[in-house]
Amino acid sequence: MTNLKALGVPCAALTSTNSQAENNATLQLLNPENFNGMHAHTGGNPSIPCLLYVTPEKVAMSKRLIAKFEKLFKRDLLRLFAVDE
């Protein structure tokens, strides 16, 4: 993440090494209301991550995160999902 951010790529991670406050702040950024009519393929607000790193285990254990992904997908705001296990 550090290198991507240094290159100007808006990205974030939801990990166990983050504080709960950091993870909550990242989850807040994923609220569809923050996108203001943007689409995943058009870019836009630089504070909203265009790349989110999260482990498959975190997704499986978090109903809140799954709900956010579903809302983003329904509004055409989730462009790509890749799983590397």
C-alpha positions as CSV (number, residue, x, y, z in Angstrom):
1,M,0.0,0.0,0.0
2,T,2.8,2.4,0.8
3,N,4.3,2.2,-2.7
4,L,0.9,2.6,-4.4
5,K,0.1,5.6,-2.2
6,A,3.5,7.1,-3.1
7,L,2.5,6.8,-6.7
8,G,-0.7,8.6,-6.1
9,V,-3.0,5.6,-6.3
10,P,-5.9,6.0,-3.8
11,C,-5.9,2.7,-2.0
12,A,-6.7,1.3,1.4
13,A,-6.5,-1.9,3.4
14,L,-8.7,-3.6,5.9
15,T,-6.4,-5.7,8.0
16,S,-5.9,-6.9,11.5
17,T,-2.7,-4.8,11.7
18,N,-4.8,-1.6,11.4
19,S,-6.5,-0.1,14.4
20,Q,-10.2,-0.4,14.7
21,A,-10.5,3.3,14.0
22,E,-8.5,3.0,10.8
23,N,-10.7,0.1,9.6
24,N,-13.8,2.0,10.5
25,A,-12.6,5.1,8.6
26,T,-12.0,2.9,5.5
27,L,-15.4,1.4,5.8
28,Q,-17.0,4.8,6.0
29,L,-15.2,5.8,2.7
30,L,-17.0,2.8,1.1
31,N,-20.5,4.3,1.7
32,P,-22.1,4.6,-1.7
33,E,-23.3,8.1,-0.8
34,N,-19.6,9.2,-0.9
35,F,-19.4,8.5,-4.6
36,N,-21.9,11.2,-5.7
37,G,-23.0,9.7,-9.0
38,M,-19.6,8.5,-9.9
39,H,-19.2,5.1,-11.6
40,A,-16.3,2.7,-10.9
41,H,-14.8,3.2,-14.4
42,T,-14.9,7.0,-14.4
43,G,-12.6,7.7,-11.4
44,G,-13.3,10.8,-9.3
45,N,-12.8,11.6,-5.7
46,P,-9.2,10.9,-4.7
47,S,-10.0,10.2,-1.1
48,I,-12.1,7.1,-2.1
49,P,-9.9,4.1,-2.6
50,C,-9.9,2.7,-6.1
51,L,-8.1,-0.4,-4.8
52,L,-9.0,-2.1,-1.5
53,Y,-6.9,-4.9,0.0
54,V,-8.9,-7.2,2.2
55,T,-8.3,-10.9,3.0
56,P,-10.9,-13.5,2.0
57,E,-11.3,-14.3,5.7
58,K,-12.2,-10.7,6.5
59,V,-14.8,-10.7,3.8
60,A,-16.3,-14.0,4.9
61,M,-16.5,-12.8,8.6
62,S,-17.8,-9.3,8.0
63,K,-21.5,-9.0,7.1
64,R,-21.0,-5.2,7.2
65,L,-18.3,-5.4,4.5
66,I,-20.4,-7.8,2.3
67,A,-23.4,-5.4,2.6
68,K,-21.2,-2.5,1.5
69,F,-19.9,-4.5,-1.5
70,E,-23.4,-5.4,-2.5
71,K,-24.6,-1.8,-2.4
72,L,-21.6,-0.6,-4.4
73,F,-22.2,-3.4,-7.0
74,K,-25.9,-2.5,-7.3
75,R,-24.9,1.1,-8.1
76,D,-22.3,0.1,-10.6
77,L,-19.5,1.3,-8.3
78,L,-17.6,-2.0,-7.9
79,R,-15.6,-2.6,-11.0
80,L,-13.4,-5.6,-10.2
81,F,-13.1,-8.2,-7.6
82,A,-9.9,-10.3,-7.4
83,V,-9.0,-13.0,-4.8
84,D,-5.5,-14.1,-4.3
85,E,-5.3,-16.9,-1.8
